[in-house]
Amino acid sequence: MSVSKTGKVPAVDRAFATLELLAASNGGLSISTVARRLKAPKSSIHLIMTTLEDRGYLRKDLPSRKYFVGLRITDLARVTLEGFEVRKLSRHLLVDLAAKIGLTVHMAVLEGSEAVLIERIQSPGLVQLDTWVGQRMHVNCTAVGKALLAYLSEEEFKRTIQGRRLIKHNQYTICSIAKLRDELNRIRAAGYAVDDEEEEIGVRCIGAPIFDHTGKVIAAISAAGTTAQIPLDRMEKIAKCVRDTAGRISLTLGYRARL
């Protein structure tokens, strides 16, 4: 990767300049126009714009051959803003939950095809779990990931999962779309998700979704611990606590369950 004397990476700098230029345009711009305005080689801009298009940050109008900012930008902005809001409004409830059940509590949002932790509350005296704010987690094998997936529309589900390989961590990991769909049906019926050593042997997590005032899932929370801390006979009790806290957070955001 080329780095300039100023410490900048030219290709990254041009990519952001391209996005900013297109965001400011009303009718879209061609590759030639972007290259001319940025005073950059057309070949370089072509590579940057086609890469951004592949990742959903740009979209191309075929008749005019002009590019526009894609919906992925909107998704990132939404996730960021919602993440800040829900984290701020709910932190005291997560602290209460961690103290009540004596487990590590996480909050995550969906970004692309991954769940990203935006909050972590550690109960005192516990075995420290190897998790951190900003950590990216696979959605097919984590409680927060599956709780987020379960309430997506079919279109959103396909966009998140379609064409992506489900990573296998061990023999308990769900690695097929068909089995994942069955699991999501069970989650919707129960109101909570379980990671029973699916990501890491010896660790269990129980997660539940958070909804905004429109009924859209915007985040998920989970309680995490070792299999000794979350034995099978304690799971229902913990699940109720996690689900109740998620429901209280959803109410704070204006959600009202539809009967």
Legacy VTK file of the C-alpha trace (Angstrom):
# vtk DataFile Version 3.0
C-alpha trace
ASCII
DATASET POLYDATA
POINTS 259 float
0.000 0.000 0.000
1.434 3.339 -1.053
1.745 6.004 1.643
2.581 9.631 0.915
5.074 11.766 2.856
2.134 13.315 4.735
1.131 9.898 6.083
-1.916 9.616 3.846
-2.789 6.640 1.674
-3.505 8.194 -1.770
-6.030 5.545 -2.880
-8.029 5.871 0.338
-7.873 9.656 0.129
-9.175 9.543 -3.465
-11.933 7.100 -2.509
-13.297 9.482 0.112
-12.850 12.457 -2.200
-14.849 10.540 -4.822
-17.665 9.813 -2.369
-17.790 13.444 -1.221
-17.823 14.692 -4.816
-20.677 12.361 -5.809
-22.631 13.165 -2.638
-22.538 16.849 -3.588
-23.685 16.225 -7.162
-27.370 16.299 -8.049
-27.405 14.287 -11.258
-24.534 11.870 -10.773
-21.103 11.925 -12.402
-19.214 9.768 -14.884
-15.787 8.284 -14.217
-14.229 10.757 -16.646
-15.818 13.726 -14.897
-14.716 12.551 -11.451
-11.158 11.980 -12.699
-11.066 15.450 -14.267
-12.419 17.223 -11.184
-10.101 15.395 -8.832
-7.179 15.798 -11.247
-6.472 12.087 -10.942
-5.705 9.357 -13.500
-8.852 7.940 -15.047
-7.580 4.374 -14.549
-7.174 4.971 -10.815
-10.632 6.519 -10.450
-12.154 3.675 -12.476
-10.737 1.092 -10.048
-11.883 3.080 -7.024
-15.420 3.631 -8.310
-15.970 0.057 -9.461
-14.739 -1.197 -6.087
-17.110 1.156 -4.260
-19.911 -0.005 -6.556
-19.188 -3.653 -5.767
-19.469 -2.900 -2.054
-22.720 -0.956 -2.442
-21.330 2.502 -1.699
-21.961 3.635 -5.280
-24.580 2.666 -7.849
-24.310 3.005 -11.606
-27.057 4.210 -13.923
-26.482 2.072 -17.014
-28.154 4.320 -19.656
-26.182 7.429 -18.655
-23.128 5.575 -17.272
-23.177 7.985 -14.346
-22.546 7.026 -10.738
-24.528 7.985 -7.652
-23.984 7.417 -3.934
-25.383 3.990 -2.978
-27.663 2.990 -0.129
-24.810 1.395 1.832
-23.763 4.892 2.893
-27.234 5.449 4.331
-27.037 2.132 6.165
-23.733 3.087 7.782
-25.050 6.490 8.838
-28.202 4.918 10.292
-26.271 2.293 12.219
-23.896 4.916 13.635
-26.624 7.328 14.749
-28.880 4.617 16.145
-25.941 3.009 17.892
-25.042 6.208 19.739
-28.654 6.849 20.744
-29.554 3.379 21.939
-26.265 2.978 23.804
-26.727 6.258 25.665
-30.367 5.622 26.554
-29.906 2.064 27.713
-26.584 1.914 29.531
-28.128 2.137 33.009
-30.467 -0.736 32.150
-27.544 -2.851 30.951
-25.633 -2.108 34.160
-28.689 -3.204 36.178
-28.999 -6.388 34.098
-25.329 -7.304 34.568
-25.623 -6.789 38.330
-28.841 -8.807 38.532
-27.666 -11.891 36.661
-23.936 -11.664 37.403
-22.881 -12.019 33.782
-21.171 -9.960 31.089
-23.731 -7.980 29.086
-23.208 -6.914 25.466
-25.041 -4.651 23.035
-24.507 -4.939 19.280
-25.764 -3.467 16.025
-25.785 -4.946 12.546
-23.257 -3.519 10.102
-23.155 -5.228 6.739
-23.085 -8.949 7.461
-21.570 -8.670 10.944
-22.704 -7.772 14.448
-20.576 -5.022 15.999
-20.369 -4.638 19.777
-21.134 -1.075 20.866
-21.335 -1.698 24.633
-19.885 -4.161 27.135
-20.729 -4.282 30.830
-18.568 -6.599 32.930
-19.839 -7.861 36.278
-17.245 -7.699 39.083
-15.401 -10.885 39.990
-16.301 -12.799 36.837
-14.071 -14.749 34.533
-13.078 -12.128 31.971
-14.465 -12.880 28.511
-12.301 -11.945 25.547
-14.694 -9.342 24.096
-14.422 -5.605 23.487
-16.363 -2.624 22.162
-15.885 -2.477 18.400
-15.486 -6.240 18.057
-17.072 -7.715 14.934
-18.921 -10.989 15.343
-20.385 -13.505 12.919
-24.170 -13.390 12.834
-24.740 -17.129 12.327
-23.181 -18.248 15.603
-23.652 -15.471 18.170
-26.711 -14.643 20.263
-26.678 -10.956 19.318
-26.106 -11.812 15.669
-28.980 -14.254 15.453
-31.282 -11.920 17.411
-30.540 -9.190 14.852
-31.051 -11.516 11.879
-34.304 -13.029 13.112
-36.317 -9.852 12.707
-35.025 -8.646 9.350
-37.331 -8.572 6.348
-36.721 -11.253 3.727
-35.059 -8.680 1.472
-32.789 -7.491 4.283
-31.945 -11.071 5.240
-30.921 -11.926 1.682
-28.837 -8.766 1.386
-27.052 -9.603 4.636
-26.465 -13.308 4.033
-26.783 -13.913 0.276
-23.585 -15.197 -1.304
-21.639 -15.136 1.956
-19.979 -18.158 3.504
-21.168 -18.941 7.015
-18.004 -19.292 9.067
-17.640 -22.565 10.999
-15.987 -22.237 14.416
-16.659 -25.758 15.691
-19.053 -28.706 15.387
-21.926 -26.726 16.934
-21.825 -23.788 14.503
-24.771 -23.409 12.106
-23.236 -23.365 8.624
-26.193 -23.775 6.257
-28.810 -21.206 5.273
-31.614 -23.763 5.711
-30.583 -24.580 9.293
-30.081 -20.898 10.027
-33.615 -20.119 8.837
-34.983 -22.871 11.114
-33.040 -21.370 14.011
-34.397 -17.882 13.297
-37.951 -19.263 13.302
-37.320 -20.686 16.788
-35.905 -17.344 17.932
-39.008 -15.456 16.781
-41.225 -17.971 18.572
-39.246 -17.767 21.828
-38.343 -14.072 21.704
-34.665 -14.716 22.390
-31.584 -16.285 20.793
-29.036 -18.704 22.204
-25.389 -19.261 21.345
-24.741 -22.656 22.932
-20.971 -22.940 22.412
-21.484 -22.199 18.702
-18.759 -19.566 18.490
-16.498 -20.693 21.318
-16.467 -23.988 23.204
-17.243 -23.411 26.885
-19.127 -20.136 26.353
-22.891 -19.574 26.247
-24.799 -16.403 25.376
-28.489 -15.474 25.433
-29.616 -12.505 23.322
-32.756 -10.520 22.543
-33.639 -7.858 19.953
-34.266 -4.152 20.467
-36.860 -2.382 18.309
-37.316 1.298 17.508
-40.594 3.211 17.305
-41.243 1.908 13.774
-40.901 -1.721 14.837
-37.533 -2.144 13.133
-34.819 -4.108 14.927
-31.894 -1.726 15.490
-29.782 -3.533 18.081
-29.571 -6.597 20.272
-28.311 -7.332 23.763
-26.940 -10.520 25.268
-25.791 -12.056 28.505
-22.576 -14.032 28.144
-20.676 -16.388 30.378
-19.063 -19.765 30.654
-21.154 -22.928 30.520
-20.603 -23.196 34.289
-22.012 -19.687 34.789
-24.940 -20.388 32.441
-25.911 -24.016 33.101
-28.839 -25.424 31.139
-31.189 -25.230 34.133
-30.535 -21.484 34.486
-31.033 -20.517 30.865
-34.783 -19.824 30.999
-34.401 -17.474 33.961
-31.549 -15.580 32.302
-33.441 -15.446 29.010
-36.408 -13.810 30.741
-34.159 -11.159 32.310
-32.449 -10.418 28.975
-35.744 -10.309 27.087
-37.351 -8.053 29.710
-34.425 -5.616 29.566
-34.513 -5.560 25.769
-38.243 -4.856 25.975
-37.689 -1.943 28.374
-35.073 -0.460 26.051
-37.451 -0.838 23.093
-40.183 0.978 25.050
-37.722 3.793 25.775
-37.226 4.132 22.017
-40.979 4.387 21.455
-41.670 0.800 20.404
-45.140 -0.563 20.993
-45.659 -4.246 20.265
-48.336 -5.009 17.695
-50.997 -7.389 18.924
LINES 1 260
259 0 1 2 3 4 5 6 7 8 9 10 11 12 13 14 15 16 17 18 19 20 21 22 23 24 25 26 27 28 29 30 31 32 33 34 35 36 37 38 39 40 41 42 43 44 45 46 47 48 49 50 51 52 53 54 55 56 57 58 59 60 61 62 63 64 65 66 67 68 69 70 71 72 73 74 75 76 77 78 79 80 81 82 83 84 85 86 87 88 89 90 91 92 93 94 95 96 97 98 99 100 101 102 103 104 105 106 107 108 109 110 111 112 113 114 115 116 117 118 119 120 121 122 123 124 125 126 127 128 129 130 131 132 133 134 135 136 137 138 139 140 141 142 143 144 145 146 147 148 149 150 151 152 153 154 155 156 157 158 159 160 161 162 163 164 165 166 167 168 169 170 171 172 173 174 175 176 177 178 179 180 181 182 183 184 185 186 187 188 189 190 191 192 193 194 195 196 197 198 199 200 201 202 203 204 205 206 207 208 209 210 211 212 213 214 215 216 217 218 219 220 221 222 223 224 225 226 227 228 229 230 231 232 233 234 235 236 237 238 239 240 241 242 243 244 245 246 247 248 249 250 251 252 253 254 255 256 257 258
